[in-house]
């Protein structure tokens, strides 16, 4: 994305950023599903209390 640190006006900064986003190449499709390396929650055995 464009470096907008030097632009002080908020609206101007938004315009520059938006233009840069449109110009940027599209991101590639994900190879793995999102959240695939999150810790999986194991199902509790029936009848066992949590606490």
CHARMM internal coordinates of N, CA and C (Angstrom, degrees):
IC EDIT
DIST 1 N 1 CA 1.4579
DIST 1 CA 1 C 1.5227
ANGL 1 N 1 CA 1 C 109.14
DIST 1 C 2 N 1.3084
ANGL 1 CA 1 C 2 N 115.66
DIHE 1 N 1 CA 1 C 2 N 156.88
DIST 2 N 2 CA 1.4577
ANGL 1 C 2 N 2 CA 121.02
DIHE 1 CA 1 C 2 N 2 CA -178.62
DIST 2 CA 2 C 1.5220
ANGL 2 N 2 CA 2 C 110.99
DIHE 1 C 2 N 2 CA 2 C -66.25
DIST 2 C 3 N 1.3458
ANGL 2 CA 2 C 3 N 116.04
DIHE 2 N 2 CA 2 C 3 N 147.94
DIST 3 N 3 CA 1.4597
ANGL 2 C 3 N 3 CA 120.46
DIHE 2 CA 2 C 3 N 3 CA 177.84
DIST 3 CA 3 C 1.5205
ANGL 3 N 3 CA 3 C 108.39
DIHE 2 C 3 N 3 CA 3 C -80.71
DIST 3 C 4 N 1.3387
ANGL 3 CA 3 C 4 N 116.58
DIHE 3 N 3 CA 3 C 4 N 113.14
DIST 4 N 4 CA 1.4671
ANGL 3 C 4 N 4 CA 120.68
DIHE 3 CA 3 C 4 N 4 CA -175.17
DIST 4 CA 4 C 1.5214
ANGL 4 N 4 CA 4 C 111.90
DIHE 3 C 4 N 4 CA 4 C -112.13
DIST 4 C 5 N 1.3467
ANGL 4 CA 4 C 5 N 116.82
DIHE 4 N 4 CA 4 C 5 N 18.72
DIST 5 N 5 CA 1.4667
ANGL 4 C 5 N 5 CA 120.19
DIHE 4 CA 4 C 5 N 5 CA -178.27
DIST 5 CA 5 C 1.5198
ANGL 5 N 5 CA 5 C 112.46
DIHE 4 C 5 N 5 CA 5 C -63.12
DIST 5 C 6 N 1.3342
ANGL 5 CA 5 C 6 N 116.16
DIHE 5 N 5 CA 5 C 6 N -34.87
DIST 6 N 6 CA 1.4670
ANGL 5 C 6 N 6 CA 120.02
DIHE 5 CA 5 C 6 N 6 CA -175.00
DIST 6 CA 6 C 1.5271
ANGL 6 N 6 CA 6 C 112.46
DIHE 5 C 6 N 6 CA 6 C -78.23
DIST 6 C 7 N 1.3506
ANGL 6 CA 6 C 7 N 118.10
DIHE 6 N 6 CA 6 C 7 N -19.09
DIST 7 N 7 CA 1.4695
ANGL 6 C 7 N 7 CA 121.13
DIHE 6 CA 6 C 7 N 7 CA -178.35
DIST 7 CA 7 C 1.5274
ANGL 7 N 7 CA 7 C 109.05
DIHE 6 C 7 N 7 CA 7 C -82.93
DIST 7 C 8 N 1.3335
ANGL 7 CA 7 C 8 N 115.87
DIHE 7 N 7 CA 7 C 8 N 122.25
DIST 8 N 8 CA 1.4674
ANGL 7 C 8 N 8 CA 119.35
DIHE 7 CA 7 C 8 N 8 CA -177.50
DIST 8 CA 8 C 1.5163
ANGL 8 N 8 CA 8 C 112.29
DIHE 7 C 8 N 8 CA 8 C -92.07
DIST 8 C 9 N 1.3356
ANGL 8 CA 8 C 9 N 117.61
DIHE 8 N 8 CA 8 C 9 N -30.51
DIST 9 N 9 CA 1.4636
ANGL 8 C 9 N 9 CA 121.08
DIHE 8 CA 8 C 9 N 9 CA -178.72
DIST 9 CA 9 C 1.5204
ANGL 9 N 9 CA 9 C 110.29
DIHE 8 C 9 N 9 CA 9 C -73.79
DIST 9 C 10 N 1.3293
ANGL 9 CA 9 C 10 N 116.40
DIHE 9 N 9 CA 9 C 10 N 125.20
DIST 10 N 10 CA 1.4686
ANGL 9 C 10 N 10 CA 121.86
DIHE 9 CA 9 C 10 N 10 CA -175.39
DIST 10 CA 10 C 1.5282
ANGL 10 N 10 CA 10 C 112.49
DIHE 9 C 10 N 10 CA 10 C -62.03
DIST 10 C 11 N 1.3209
ANGL 10 CA 10 C 11 N 116.72
DIHE 10 N 10 CA 10 C 11 N -46.61
DIST 11 N 11 CA 1.4734
ANGL 10 C 11 N 11 CA 120.44
DIHE 10 CA 10 C 11 N 11 CA -177.75
DIST 11 CA 11 C 1.5292
ANGL 11 N 11 CA 11 C 111.22
DIHE 10 C 11 N 11 CA 11 C -63.58
DIST 11 C 12 N 1.3314
ANGL 11 CA 11 C 12 N 115.93
DIHE 11 N 11 CA 11 C 12 N -41.38
DIST 12 N 12 CA 1.4649
ANGL 11 C 12 N 12 CA 120.75
DIHE 11 CA 11 C 12 N 12 CA 179.03
DIST 12 CA 12 C 1.5240
ANGL 12 N 12 CA 12 C 110.21
DIHE 11 C 12 N 12 CA 12 C -63.12
DIST 12 C 13 N 1.3307
ANGL 12 CA 12 C 13 N 115.56
DIHE 12 N 12 CA 12 C 13 N -42.97
DIST 13 N 13 CA 1.4652
ANGL 12 C 13 N 13 CA 121.55
DIHE 12 CA 12 C 13 N 13 CA 179.45
DIST 13 CA 13 C 1.5280
ANGL 13 N 13 CA 13 C 110.34
DIHE 12 C 13 N 13 CA 13 C -61.03
DIST 13 C 14 N 1.3425
ANGL 13 CA 13 C 14 N 116.08
DIHE 13 N 13 CA 13 C 14 N -42.08
DIST 14 N 14 CA 1.4639
ANGL 13 C 14 N 14 CA 120.37
DIHE 13 CA 13 C 14 N 14 CA 179.19
DIST 14 CA 14 C 1.5261
ANGL 14 N 14 CA 14 C 111.37
DIHE 13 C 14 N 14 CA 14 C -61.77
DIST 14 C 15 N 1.3432
ANGL 14 CA 14 C 15 N 115.22
DIHE 14 N 14 CA 14 C 15 N -42.42
DIST 15 N 15 CA 1.4670
ANGL 14 C 15 N 15 CA 119.98
DIHE 14 CA 14 C 15 N 15 CA 179.80
DIST 15 CA 15 C 1.5238
ANGL 15 N 15 CA 15 C 110.88
DIHE 14 C 15 N 15 CA 15 C -60.66
DIST 15 C 16 N 1.3432
ANGL 15 CA 15 C 16 N 115.88
DIHE 15 N 15 CA 15 C 16 N -45.79
DIST 16 N 16 CA 1.4721
ANGL 15 C 16 N 16 CA 120.67
DIHE 15 CA 15 C 16 N 16 CA -178.10
DIST 16 CA 16 C 1.5208
ANGL 16 N 16 CA 16 C 110.31
DIHE 15 C 16 N 16 CA 16 C -63.69
DIST 16 C 17 N 1.3224
ANGL 16 CA 16 C 17 N 115.91
DIHE 16 N 16 CA 16 C 17 N -43.28
DIST 17 N 17 CA 1.4642
ANGL 16 C 17 N 17 CA 119.96
DIHE 16 CA 16 C 17 N 17 CA -178.88
DIST 17 CA 17 C 1.5216
ANGL 17 N 17 CA 17 C 111.55
DIHE 16 C 17 N 17 CA 17 C -64.72
DIST 17 C 18 N 1.3423
ANGL 17 CA 17 C 18 N 115.56
DIHE 17 N 17 CA 17 C 18 N -43.45
DIST 18 N 18 CA 1.4579
ANGL 17 C 18 N 18 CA 120.63
DIHE 17 CA 17 C 18 N 18 CA -179.57
DIST 18 CA 18 C 1.5215
ANGL 18 N 18 CA 18 C 111.18
DIHE 17 C 18 N 18 CA 18 C -61.27
DIST 18 C 19 N 1.3439
ANGL 18 CA 18 C 19 N 115.25
DIHE 18 N 18 CA 18 C 19 N -42.26
DIST 19 N 19 CA 1.4696
ANGL 18 C 19 N 19 CA 120.48
DIHE 18 CA 18 C 19 N 19 CA 179.27
DIST 19 CA 19 C 1.5255
ANGL 19 N 19 CA 19 C 110.16
DIHE 18 C 19 N 19 CA 19 C -63.74
DIST 19 C 20 N 1.3261
ANGL 19 CA 19 C 20 N 116.47
DIHE 19 N 19 CA 19 C 20 N -40.48
DIST 20 N 20 CA 1.4704
ANGL 19 C 20 N 20 CA 120.84
DIHE 19 CA 19 C 20 N 20 CA -179.55
DIST 20 CA 20 C 1.5255
ANGL 20 N 20 CA 20 C 110.38
DIHE 19 C 20 N 20 CA 20 C -66.09
DIST 20 C 21 N 1.3424
ANGL 20 CA 20 C 21 N 115.65
DIHE 20 N 20 CA 20 C 21 N -38.16
DIST 21 N 21 CA 1.4670
ANGL 20 C 21 N 21 CA 119.62
DIHE 20 CA 20 C 21 N 21 CA 178.67
DIST 21 CA 21 C 1.5174
ANGL 21 N 21 CA 21 C 111.35
DIHE 20 C 21 N 21 CA 21 C -63.83
DIST 21 C 22 N 1.3472
ANGL 21 CA 21 C 22 N 116.29
DIHE 21 N 21 CA 21 C 22 N -39.52
DIST 22 N 22 CA 1.4615
ANGL 21 C 22 N 22 CA 120.12
DIHE 21 CA 21 C 22 N 22 CA -179.78
DIST 22 CA 22 C 1.5235
ANGL 22 N 22 CA 22 C 111.09
DIHE 21 C 22 N 22 CA 22 C -67.13
DIST 22 C 23 N 1.3478
ANGL 22 CA 22 C 23 N 116.15
DIHE 22 N 22 CA 22 C 23 N -36.63
DIST 23 N 23 CA 1.4528
ANGL 22 C 23 N 23 CA 121.30
DIHE 22 CA 22 C 23 N 23 CA -177.78
DIST 23 CA 23 C 1.5209
ANGL 23 N 23 CA 23 C 112.66
DIHE 22 C 23 N 23 CA 23 C -74.23
DIST 23 C 24 N 1.3447
ANGL 23 CA 23 C 24 N 116.92
DIHE 23 N 23 CA 23 C 24 N -29.15
DIST 24 N 24 CA 1.4682
ANGL 23 C 24 N 24 CA 121.35
DIHE 23 CA 23 C 24 N 24 CA -174.64
DIST 24 CA 24 C 1.5283
ANGL 24 N 24 CA 24 C 111.09
DIHE 23 C 24 N 24 CA 24 C -62.46
DIST 24 C 25 N 1.3264
ANGL 24 CA 24 C 25 N 114.82
DIHE 24 N 24 CA 24 C 25 N 147.79
DIST 25 N 25 CA 1.4610
ANGL 24 C 25 N 25 CA 120.53
DIHE 24 CA 24 C 25 N 25 CA 178.61
DIST 25 CA 25 C 1.5258
ANGL 25 N 25 CA 25 C 109.35
DIHE 24 C 25 N 25 CA 25 C -67.60
DIST 25 C 26 N 1.3318
ANGL 25 CA 25 C 26 N 117.84
DIHE 25 N 25 CA 25 C 26 N 143.66
DIST 26 N 26 CA 1.4685
ANGL 25 C 26 N 26 CA 119.33
DIHE 25 CA 25 C 26 N 26 CA -179.68
DIST 26 CA 26 C 1.5195
ANGL 26 N 26 CA 26 C 111.09
DIHE 25 C 26 N 26 CA 26 C -65.53
DIST 26 C 27 N 1.3289
ANGL 26 CA 26 C 27 N 115.08
DIHE 26 N 26 CA 26 C 27 N 145.91
DIST 27 N 27 CA 1.4657
ANGL 26 C 27 N 27 CA 119.63
DIHE 26 CA 26 C 27 N 27 CA -179.67
DIST 27 CA 27 C 1.5260
ANGL 27 N 27 CA 27 C 109.98
DIHE 26 C 27 N 27 CA 27 C -72.38
DIST 27 C 28 N 1.3045
ANGL 27 CA 27 C 28 N 116.12
DIHE 27 N 27 CA 27 C 28 N 150.11
DIST 28 N 28 CA 1.4622
ANGL 27 C 28 N 28 CA 121.33
DIHE 27 CA 27 C 28 N 28 CA 179.46
DIST 28 CA 28 C 1.5184
ANGL 28 N 28 CA 28 C 110.02
DIHE 27 C 28 N 28 CA 28 C -71.34
DIST 28 C 29 N 1.3275
ANGL 28 CA 28 C 29 N 115.72
DIHE 28 N 28 CA 28 C 29 N 155.72
DIST 29 N 29 CA 1.4618
ANGL 28 C 29 N 29 CA 120.14
DIHE 28 CA 28 C 29 N 29 CA 177.17
DIST 29 CA 29 C 1.5226
ANGL 29 N 29 CA 29 C 108.54
DIHE 28 C 29 N 29 CA 29 C -64.26
DIST 29 C 30 N 1.3293
ANGL 29 CA 29 C 30 N 116.10
DIHE 29 N 29 CA 29 C 30 N 151.19
DIST 30 N 30 CA 1.4603
ANGL 29 C 30 N 30 CA 119.81
DIHE 29 CA 29 C 30 N 30 CA 179.91
DIST 30 CA 30 C 1.5199
ANGL 30 N 30 CA 30 C 110.88
DIHE 29 C 30 N 30 CA 30 C -70.34
DIST 30 C 31 N 1.3293
ANGL 30 CA 30 C 31 N 115.45
DIHE 30 N 30 CA 30 C 31 N 140.64
DIST 31 N 31 CA 1.4649
ANGL 30 C 31 N 31 CA 119.37
DIHE 30 CA 30 C 31 N 31 CA 179.00
DIST 31 CA 31 C 1.5349
ANGL 31 N 31 CA 31 C 109.95
DIHE 30 C 31 N 31 CA 31 C -85.02
DIST 31 C 32 N 1.3439
ANGL 31 CA 31 C 32 N 115.85
DIHE 31 N 31 CA 31 C 32 N -35.07
DIST 32 N 32 CA 1.4653
ANGL 31 C 32 N 32 CA 120.01
DIHE 31 CA 31 C 32 N 32 CA 178.18
DIST 32 CA 32 C 1.5131
ANGL 32 N 32 CA 32 C 108.15
DIHE 31 C 32 N 32 CA 32 C -116.29
DIST 32 C 33 N 1.3171
ANGL 32 CA 32 C 33 N 117.56
DIHE 32 N 32 CA 32 C 33 N 151.56
DIST 33 N 33 CA 1.4706
ANGL 32 C 33 N 33 CA 118.11
DIHE 32 CA 32 C 33 N 33 CA 179.14
DIST 33 CA 33 C 1.5181
ANGL 33 N 33 CA 33 C 111.58
DIHE 32 C 33 N 33 CA 33 C -64.99
DIST 33 C 34 N 1.3293
ANGL 33 CA 33 C 34 N 116.78
DIHE 33 N 33 CA 33 C 34 N 151.69
DIST 34 N 34 CA 1.4604
ANGL 33 C 34 N 34 CA 121.27
DIHE 33 CA 33 C 34 N 34 CA -179.33
DIST 34 CA 34 C 1.5189
ANGL 34 N 34 CA 34 C 109.44
DIHE 33 C 34 N 34 CA 34 C -64.14
DIST 34 C 35 N 1.3223
ANGL 34 CA 34 C 35 N 115.72
DIHE 34 N 34 CA 34 C 35 N 140.10
DIST 35 N 35 CA 1.4590
ANGL 34 C 35 N 35 CA 120.94
DIHE 34 CA 34 C 35 N 35 CA 177.66
DIST 35 CA 35 C 1.5090
ANGL 35 N 35 CA 35 C 113.37
DIHE 34 C 35 N 35 CA 35 C 73.11
DIST 35 C 36 N 1.3127
ANGL 35 CA 35 C 36 N 118.04
DIHE 35 N 35 CA 35 C 36 N 18.64
DIST 36 N 36 CA 1.4605
ANGL 35 C 36 N 36 CA 119.87
DIHE 35 CA 35 C 36 N 36 CA -176.56
DIST 36 CA 36 C 1.5320
ANGL 36 N 36 CA 36 C 111.97
DIHE 35 C 36 N 36 CA 36 C -73.44
DIST 36 C 37 N 1.3543
ANGL 36 CA 36 C 37 N 118.10
DIHE 36 N 36 CA 36 C 37 N -23.19
DIST 37 N 37 CA 1.4639
ANGL 36 C 37 N 37 CA 117.82
DIHE 36 CA 36 C 37 N 37 CA 177.79
DIST 37 CA 37 C 1.5163
ANGL 37 N 37 CA 37 C 112.44
DIHE 36 C 37 N 37 CA 37 C -100.48
DIST 37 C 38 N 1.3223
ANGL 37 CA 37 C 38 N 116.90
DIHE 37 N 37 CA 37 C 38 N 21.56
DIST 38 N 38 CA 1.4651
ANGL 37 C 38 N 38 CA 120.46
DIHE 37 CA 37 C 38 N 38 CA 173.24
DIST 38 CA 38 C 1.5132
ANGL 38 N 38 CA 38 C 108.24
DIHE 37 C 38 N 38 CA 38 C -76.97
DIST 38 C 39 N 1.3222
ANGL 38 CA 38 C 39 N 115.98
DIHE 38 N 38 CA 38 C 39 N 152.57
DIST 39 N 39 CA 1.4600
ANGL 38 C 39 N 39 CA 119.86
DIHE 38 CA 38 C 39 N 39 CA 177.50
DIST 39 CA 39 C 1.5221
ANGL 39 N 39 CA 39 C 108.91
DIHE 38 C 39 N 39 CA 39 C -65.87
DIST 39 C 40 N 1.3151
ANGL 39 CA 39 C 40 N 116.70
DIHE 39 N 39 CA 39 C 40 N 130.19
DIST 40 N 40 CA 1.4535
ANGL 39 C 40 N 40 CA 120.76
DIHE 39 CA 39 C 40 N 40 CA 179.77
DIST 40 CA 40 C 1.5279
ANGL 40 N 40 CA 40 C 109.07
DIHE 39 C 40 N 40 CA 40 C -84.44
DIST 40 C 41 N 1.3178
ANGL 40 CA 40 C 41 N 115.89
DIHE 40 N 40 CA 40 C 41 N 140.31
DIST 41 N 41 CA 1.4642
ANGL 40 C 41 N 41 CA 120.71
DIHE 40 CA 40 C 41 N 41 CA 179.97
DIST 41 CA 41 C 1.5128
ANGL 41 N 41 CA 41 C 108.03
DIHE 40 C 41 N 41 CA 41 C -92.01
DIST 41 C 42 N 1.3345
ANGL 41 CA 41 C 42 N 115.54
DIHE 41 N 41 CA 41 C 42 N 123.80
DIST 42 N 42 CA 1.4575
ANGL 41 C 42 N 42 CA 119.69
DIHE 41 CA 41 C 42 N 42 CA -179.42
DIST 42 CA 42 C 1.5121
ANGL 42 N 42 CA 42 C 109.90
DIHE 41 C 42 N 42 CA 42 C -79.94
DIST 42 C 43 N 1.3235
ANGL 42 CA 42 C 43 N 115.50
DIHE 42 N 42 CA 42 C 43 N 142.07
DIST 43 N 43 CA 1.4545
ANGL 42 C 43 N 43 CA 120.57
DIHE 42 CA 42 C 43 N 43 CA 178.27
DIST 43 CA 43 C 1.5248
ANGL 43 N 43 CA 43 C 108.13
DIHE 42 C 43 N 43 CA 43 C -73.17
DIST 43 C 44 N 1.3298
ANGL 43 CA 43 C 44 N 116.63
DIHE 43 N 43 CA 43 C 44 N 139.02
DIST 44 N 44 CA 1.4619
ANGL 43 C 44 N 44 CA 120.18
DIHE 43 CA 43 C 44 N 44 CA 178.60
DIST 44 CA 44 C 1.5099
ANGL 44 N 44 CA 44 C 109.93
DIHE 43 C 44 N 44 CA 44 C -77.39
DIST 44 C 45 N 1.3079
ANGL 44 CA 44 C 45 N 114.93
DIHE 44 N 44 CA 44 C 45 N 152.03
DIST 45 N 45 CA 1.4599
ANGL 44 C 45 N 45 CA 121.02
DIHE 44 CA 44 C 45 N 45 CA 177.25
DIST 45 CA 45 C 1.5292
ANGL 45 N 45 CA 45 C 107.91
DIHE 44 C 45 N 45 CA 45 C -68.39
DIST 45 C 46 N 1.3319
ANGL 45 CA 45 C 46 N 115.96
DIHE 45 N 45 CA 45 C 46 N 143.26
DIST 46 N 46 CA 1.4707
ANGL 45 C 46 N 46 CA 119.74
DIHE 45 CA 45 C 46 N 46 CA -178.73
DIST 46 CA 46 C 1.5260
ANGL 46 N 46 CA 46 C 110.83
DIHE 45 C 46 N 46 CA 46 C -59.64
DIST 46 C 47 N 1.3311
ANGL 46 CA 46 C 47 N 116.36
DIHE 46 N 46 CA 46 C 47 N 133.33
DIST 47 N 47 CA 1.4492
ANGL 46 C 47 N 47 CA 120.39
DIHE 46 CA 46 C 47 N 47 CA 176.71
DIST 47 CA 47 C 1.5075
ANGL 47 N 47 CA 47 C 114.51
DIHE 46 C 47 N 47 CA 47 C 89.54
DIST 47 C 48 N 1.2999
ANGL 47 CA 47 C 48 N 117.68
DIHE 47 N 47 CA 47 C 48 N -9.02
DIST 48 N 48 CA 1.4682
ANGL 47 C 48 N 48 CA 119.55
DIHE 47 CA 47 C 48 N 48 CA 179.96
DIST 48 CA 48 C 1.5209
ANGL 48 N 48 CA 48 C 108.40
DIHE 47 C 48 N 48 CA 48 C -90.96
DIST 48 C 49 N 1.3490
ANGL 48 CA 48 C 49 N 116.42
DIHE 48 N 48 CA 48 C 49 N 127.37
DIST 49 N 49 CA 1.4610
ANGL 48 C 49 N 49 CA 118.91
DIHE 48 CA 48 C 49 N 49 CA -178.92
DIST 49 CA 49 C 1.5131
ANGL 49 N 49 CA 49 C 110.18
DIHE 48 C 49 N 49 CA 49 C -78.71
DIST 49 C 50 N 1.3260
ANGL 49 CA 49 C 50 N 115.27
DIHE 49 N 49 CA 49 C 50 N 147.75
DIST 50 N 50 CA 1.4624
ANGL 49 C 50 N 50 CA 120.54
DIHE 49 CA 49 C 50 N 50 CA -178.55
DIST 50 CA 50 C 1.5213
ANGL 50 N 50 CA 50 C 111.66
DIHE 49 C 50 N 50 CA 50 C -69.94
DIST 50 C 51 N 1.3324
ANGL 50 CA 50 C 51 N 117.13
DIHE 50 N 50 CA 50 C 51 N -40.90
DIST 51 N 51 CA 1.4556
ANGL 50 C 51 N 51 CA 120.71
DIHE 50 CA 50 C 51 N 51 CA -177.20
DIST 51 CA 51 C 1.5229
ANGL 51 N 51 CA 51 C 110.13
DIHE 50 C 51 N 51 CA 51 C -125.40
END
COOR INIT
IC SEED 1 N 1 CA 1 C
IC BUILD
